[in-house]
Amino acid sequence: MRKDQALLSQISLKNKYALEQLYDRFHLILMKVIHTSIQDPMLSEQILKQLFKEIWDNPAHFDQRIVSSAMIRRCKEIVKESKRFQKLVN
């Protein structure tokens, strides 16, 4: 969507309000994606924070035709990384 790409453009200019808007648009669906694999609420929140930190640090990485798909894909990758780390620690 053009709105999501516009928000990423503003995030690249370090517009915190744009990041907040992107968060508001997607945090619920992203939490659902996370909760399909992770039931720990604290870990889920950490994963979501990591994703939005990555968006803040490198918005161009998510600037694709369908921003939500890029966010969901990266969210799933972070979940997998998290689960691998949990197995190593336990």
Secondary structure, DSSP 4 states (H G I P E B T S, - for coil): -HHHHHHHHHHHTT-HHHHHHHHHHHHHHHHHHHHTT---HHHHHHHHHHHHHHHHH-GGGG-SSSHHHHHHHHHHHHHHHHHHHHHHH-
